[in-house]
Amino acid sequence: MPIVRLSQQIKKVNEGDRIIVEATDAAFEPDLNAWARQLGHRVVEFSGGEVFRAVVEKGQRHG
């Protein structure tokens, strides 16, 4: 569900703004990378551990 929530939140911010998202789902990293690539956003930072943490920058195409 983190990608669904991220999709909802990214619509509320401006191009170039960044959102921090945290998740415990093991599939989060590949899902996030595919989502960002498909929609033109950028994963600026990603760290693993018990809780994955990503910083996503809103791109130009979608939102």
ZAMIRO-104117 format. One record per atom (N, C-alpha, C): residue number from 1; residue in one letter; atom name; x, y, z. Coordinates in Angstrom, 3 decimals. Each point is the difference from the previous one (the first is absolute). Last residue first. Layout:
N
@resi NUM	resn A	name CA	x X	y Y	z Z .
...
This chain:
63
@resi 63	resn G	name N	x 1.371	y 13.158	z -11.875 .
@resi 63	resn G	name CA	x 0.062	y 0.272	z 1.341 .
@resi 63	resn G	name C	x -0.907	y -0.347	z 0.999 .
@resi 62	resn H	name N	x 3.214	y 0.295	z -5.063 .
@resi 62	resn H	name CA	x -1.261	y -0.390	z 0.643 .
@resi 62	resn H	name C	x 0.037	y 0.348	z 1.468 .
@resi 61	resn R	name N	x 3.582	y 1.499	z -3.160 .
@resi 61	resn R	name CA	x -1.044	y -0.614	z -0.805 .
@resi 61	resn R	name C	x -1.339	y -0.198	z 0.694 .
@resi 60	resn Q	name N	x 4.388	y 1.845	z 1.793 .
@resi 60	resn Q	name CA	x -0.798	y 0.886	z -0.827 .
@resi 60	resn Q	name C	x -1.256	y -0.631	z -0.571 .
@resi 59	resn G	name N	x 2.337	y -1.664	z 4.759 .
@resi 59	resn G	name CA	x 0.461	y 0.345	z -1.338 .
@resi 59	resn G	name C	x -1.009	y 0.858	z -0.748 .
@resi 58	resn K	name N	x 1.287	y -0.932	z 5.470 .
@resi 58	resn K	name CA	x -1.037	y 0.022	z -1.018 .
@resi 58	resn K	name C	x 0.579	y 0.473	z -1.329 .
@resi 57	resn E	name N	x 2.650	y -2.649	z 3.975 .
@resi 57	resn E	name CA	x -0.180	y 1.338	z -0.566 .
@resi 57	resn E	name C	x -1.027	y -0.075	z -1.126 .
@resi 56	resn V	name N	x 1.353	y -3.079	z 4.651 .
@resi 56	resn V	name CA	x -0.448	y 0.021	z -1.389 .
@resi 56	resn V	name C	x -0.234	y 1.440	z -0.428 .
@resi 55	resn V	name N	x 2.469	y -3.346	z 3.970 .
@resi 55	resn V	name CA	x -0.308	y 1.387	z -0.306 .
@resi 55	resn V	name C	x -0.293	y 0.039	z -1.493 .
@resi 54	resn A	name N	x -0.109	y -4.179	z 3.954 .
@resi 54	resn A	name CA	x 0.312	y 0.547	z -1.317 .
@resi 54	resn A	name C	x -0.376	y 1.471	z -0.058 .
@resi 53	resn R	name N	x 0.798	y -4.689	z 3.448 .
@resi 53	resn R	name CA	x -0.278	y 1.438	z -0.053 .
@resi 53	resn R	name C	x 0.436	y 0.516	z -1.357 .
@resi 52	resn F	name N	x -1.255	y -4.903	z 3.024 .
@resi 52	resn F	name CA	x 0.587	y 0.623	z -1.178 .
@resi 52	resn F	name C	x -0.407	y 1.472	z -0.015 .
@resi 51	resn V	name N	x 0.538	y -3.504	z 4.232 .
@resi 51	resn V	name CA	x -0.916	y 0.922	z -0.674 .
@resi 51	resn V	name C	x 0.754	y 0.627	z -1.171 .
@resi 50	resn E	name N	x 2.288	y -3.198	z 2.224 .
@resi 50	resn E	name CA	x -1.333	y -0.478	z 0.392 .
@resi 50	resn E	name C	x -1.080	y 0.843	z -0.652 .
@resi 49	resn G	name N	x 4.131	y 0.499	z -2.773 .
@resi 49	resn G	name CA	x -0.014	y -0.321	z 1.421 .
@resi 49	resn G	name C	x -1.347	y -0.587	z 0.347 .
@resi 48	resn G	name N	x 2.307	y 3.460	z -4.174 .
@resi 48	resn G	name CA	x -0.672	y -1.204	z 0.463 .
@resi 48	resn G	name C	x 0.121	y -0.175	z 1.496 .
@resi 47	resn S	name N	x -0.061	y 4.378	z -3.765 .
@resi 47	resn S	name CA	x 0.773	y -0.743	z 0.995 .
@resi 47	resn S	name C	x -0.842	y -1.160	z 0.517 .
@resi 46	resn F	name N	x 0.397	y 4.142	z -4.149 .
@resi 46	resn F	name CA	x -0.671	y -1.207	z 0.480 .
@resi 46	resn F	name C	x 0.904	y -0.678	z 1.013 .
@resi 45	resn E	name N	x -0.841	y 4.905	z -3.269 .
@resi 45	resn E	name CA	x 0.711	y -0.700	z 1.067 .
@resi 45	resn E	name C	x -0.799	y -1.229	z 0.388 .
@resi 44	resn V	name N	x -1.337	y 2.637	z -3.677 .
@resi 44	resn V	name CA	x 1.204	y 0.756	z 0.323 .
@resi 44	resn V	name C	x 0.865	y -0.767	z 0.999 .
@resi 43	resn V	name N	x -3.784	y -1.124	z -3.864 .
@resi 43	resn V	name CA	x 0.347	y -0.455	z 1.340 .
@resi 43	resn V	name C	x 1.362	y 0.614	z 0.311 .
@resi 42	resn R	name N	x -3.830	y 1.868	z -3.544 .
@resi 42	resn R	name CA	x 1.377	y -0.417	z 0.249 .
@resi 42	resn R	name C	x 0.170	y -0.428	z 1.451 .
@resi 41	resn H	name N	x -4.104	y 0.385	z -4.258 .
@resi 41	resn H	name CA	x 0.489	y 0.532	z 1.269 .
@resi 41	resn H	name C	x 1.409	y -0.547	z 0.232 .
@resi 40	resn G	name N	x -3.145	y -1.090	z -3.723 .
@resi 40	resn G	name CA	x 0.915	y 1.118	z -0.183 .
@resi 40	resn G	name C	x 0.448	y 0.683	z 1.275 .
@resi 39	resn L	name N	x -2.878	y -4.076	z -0.987 .
@resi 39	resn L	name CA	x -0.697	y 1.280	z 0.127 .
@resi 39	resn L	name C	x 0.906	y 1.223	z -0.090 .
@resi 38	resn Q	name N	x 1.586	y -4.636	z -0.322 .
@resi 38	resn Q	name CA	x -1.193	y 0.058	z -0.853 .
@resi 38	resn Q	name C	x -0.631	y 1.393	z -0.001 .
@resi 37	resn R	name N	x 3.679	y -0.935	z 2.903 .
@resi 37	resn R	name CA	x 0.434	y -0.036	z -1.407 .
@resi 37	resn R	name C	x -1.195	y 0.187	z -0.939 .
@resi 36	resn A	name N	x -0.875	y -0.425	z 4.614 .
@resi 36	resn A	name CA	x 0.663	y 1.273	z -0.297 .
@resi 36	resn A	name C	x 0.412	y 0.073	z -1.461 .
@resi 35	resn W	name N	x -1.853	y -4.069	z 1.540 .
@resi 35	resn W	name CA	x -1.002	y 1.070	z 0.054 .
@resi 35	resn W	name C	x 0.620	y 1.331	z -0.409 .
@resi 34	resn A	name N	x 2.872	y -3.691	z 0.526 .
@resi 34	resn A	name CA	x -0.843	y -0.162	z -1.190 .
@resi 34	resn A	name C	x -1.024	y 1.125	z -0.087 .
@resi 33	resn N	name N	x 2.687	y -0.153	z 3.869 .
@resi 33	resn N	name CA	x 0.814	y 0.324	z -1.177 .
@resi 33	resn N	name C	x -0.812	y -0.105	z -1.290 .
@resi 32	resn L	name N	x -2.070	y -1.320	z 4.049 .
@resi 32	resn L	name CA	x 0.239	y 1.436	z -0.025 .
@resi 32	resn L	name C	x 0.777	y 0.403	z -1.248 .
@resi 31	resn D	name N	x -0.641	y -4.586	z 0.832 .
@resi 31	resn D	name CA	x -1.271	y 0.639	z -0.344 .
@resi 31	resn D	name C	x 0.179	y 1.510	z -0.140 .
@resi 30	resn P	name N	x 3.669	y -2.569	z 1.536 .
@resi 30	resn P	name CA	x -0.257	y -0.185	z -1.439 .
@resi 30	resn P	name C	x -1.306	y 0.644	z -0.454 .
@resi 29	resn E	name N	x 0.980	y 0.450	z 4.677 .
@resi 29	resn E	name CA	x 1.028	y 0.599	z -0.858 .
@resi 29	resn E	name C	x -0.244	y -0.254	z -1.485 .
@resi 28	resn F	name N	x -2.969	y -1.981	z 3.341 .
@resi 28	resn F	name CA	x -0.096	y 1.451	z -0.131 .
@resi 28	resn F	name C	x 1.021	y 0.576	z -0.974 .
@resi 27	resn A	name N	x -0.987	y -4.645	z 1.737 .
@resi 27	resn A	name CA	x -0.096	y 0.332	z -1.428 .
@resi 27	resn A	name C	x 0.000	y 1.506	z -0.244 .
@resi 26	resn A	name N	x 0.020	y -1.893	z 4.438 .
@resi 26	resn A	name CA	x 1.233	y -0.419	z -0.675 .
@resi 26	resn A	name C	x 0.007	y 0.365	z -1.481 .
@resi 25	resn D	name N	x -2.634	y 2.647	z 4.022 .
@resi 25	resn D	name CA	x -0.257	y -0.997	z -1.034 .
@resi 25	resn D	name C	x 1.291	y -0.319	z -0.758 .
@resi 24	resn T	name N	x -0.790	y 3.441	z 3.412 .
@resi 24	resn T	name CA	x 0.611	y -1.237	z 0.469 .
@resi 24	resn T	name C	x -0.159	y -1.129	z -1.010 .
@resi 23	resn A	name N	x 0.298	y 5.823	z -0.152 .
@resi 23	resn A	name CA	x -0.784	y -1.214	z -0.179 .
@resi 23	resn A	name C	x 0.759	y -1.194	z 0.553 .
@resi 22	resn E	name N	x -0.228	y 5.936	z -0.859 .
@resi 22	resn E	name CA	x 0.565	y -1.132	z 0.718 .
@resi 22	resn E	name C	x -0.922	y -1.194	z -0.150 .
@resi 21	resn V	name N	x 1.224	y 5.208	z -2.415 .
@resi 21	resn V	name CA	x -0.938	y -1.100	z 0.213 .
@resi 21	resn V	name C	x 0.741	y -1.143	z 0.687 .
@resi 20	resn I	name N	x 0.249	y 5.637	z -1.528 .
@resi 20	resn I	name CA	x 0.661	y -1.096	z 0.698 .
@resi 20	resn I	name C	x -1.050	y -1.068	z 0.264 .
@resi 19	resn I	name N	x 0.443	y 4.092	z -3.886 .
@resi 19	resn I	name CA	x -0.822	y -0.674	z 1.001 .
@resi 19	resn I	name C	x 0.845	y -1.110	z 0.613 .
@resi 18	resn R	name N	x 0.720	y 4.929	z -3.106 .
@resi 18	resn R	name CA	x 0.394	y -1.334	z 0.426 .
@resi 18	resn R	name C	x -0.915	y -0.511	z 1.099 .
@resi 17	resn D	name N	x -0.042	y 3.751	z -4.520 .
@resi 17	resn D	name CA	x -0.158	y -0.231	z 1.432 .
@resi 17	resn D	name C	x 0.348	y -1.446	z 0.321 .
@resi 16	resn G	name N	x -0.149	y 1.602	z -4.504 .
@resi 16	resn G	name CA	x 1.253	y 0.264	z 0.694 .
@resi 16	resn G	name C	x -0.077	y -0.166	z 1.501 .
@resi 15	resn E	name N	x -4.481	y 1.035	z -2.492 .
@resi 15	resn E	name CA	x 1.147	y -0.592	z -0.666 .
@resi 15	resn E	name C	x 1.278	y 0.411	z 0.723 .
@resi 14	resn N	name N	x -4.272	y 0.202	z 3.061 .
@resi 14	resn N	name CA	x 0.462	y 0.595	z -1.253 .
@resi 14	resn N	name C	x 1.175	y -0.769	z -0.580 .
@resi 13	resn V	name N	x -4.148	y -2.100	z 3.189 .
@resi 13	resn V	name CA	x 1.202	y 0.822	z 0.067 .
@resi 13	resn V	name C	x 0.403	y 0.496	z -1.381 .
@resi 12	resn K	name N	x -3.707	y -3.042	z 1.052 .
@resi 12	resn K	name CA	x -0.229	y 1.203	z 0.796 .
@resi 12	resn K	name C	x 1.206	y 0.938	z 0.043 .
@resi 11	resn K	name N	x -0.198	y -4.432	z -2.058 .
@resi 11	resn K	name CA	x -0.915	y 0.872	z -0.748 .
@resi 11	resn K	name C	x -0.173	y 1.355	z 0.682 .
@resi 10	resn I	name N	x 2.404	y -3.571	z 2.018 .
@resi 10	resn I	name CA	x 0.818	y 0.713	z -0.985 .
@resi 10	resn I	name C	x -0.859	y 0.925	z -0.867 .
@resi 9	resn Q	name N	x -1.967	y -2.919	z 3.335 .
@resi 9	resn Q	name CA	x 0.679	y 1.171	z 0.554 .
@resi 9	resn Q	name C	x 0.765	y 0.793	z -1.049 .
@resi 8	resn Q	name N	x -2.222	y -4.110	z -1.141 .
@resi 8	resn Q	name CA	x -0.982	y 0.980	z 0.450 .
@resi 8	resn Q	name C	x 0.682	y 1.292	z 0.454 .
@resi 7	resn S	name N	x 2.697	y -3.664	z -1.157 .
@resi 7	resn S	name CA	x -0.678	y 0.517	z -1.197 .
@resi 7	resn S	name C	x -1.017	y 1.077	z 0.364 .
@resi 6	resn L	name N	x 2.104	y -2.365	z 3.488 .
@resi 6	resn L	name CA	x 0.929	y 0.931	z -0.630 .
@resi 6	resn L	name C	x -0.633	y 0.635	z -1.231 .
@resi 5	resn R	name N	x -2.370	y -3.398	z 2.122 .
@resi 5	resn R	name CA	x -0.011	y 1.221	z 0.821 .
@resi 5	resn R	name C	x 0.936	y 1.055	z -0.576 .
@resi 4	resn V	name N	x -0.044	y -4.190	z -2.095 .
@resi 4	resn V	name CA	x -1.320	y 0.618	z -0.148 .
@resi 4	resn V	name C	x -0.053	y 1.318	z 0.779 .
@resi 3	resn I	name N	x 3.798	y -2.668	z 0.484 .
@resi 3	resn I	name CA	x -0.010	y 0.629	z -1.326 .
@resi 3	resn I	name C	x -1.332	y 0.699	z -0.240 .
@resi 2	resn P	name N	x 0.629	y -2.562	z 3.989 .
@resi 2	resn P	name CA	x 0.749	y 1.264	z 0.013 .
@resi 2	resn P	name C	x -0.009	y 0.707	z -1.350 .
@resi 1	resn M	name N	x -2.099	y -4.402	z 1.080 .
@resi 1	resn M	name CA	x -0.788	y 1.213	z 0.000 .
@resi 1	resn M	name C	x 0.836	y 1.286	z 0.000 .
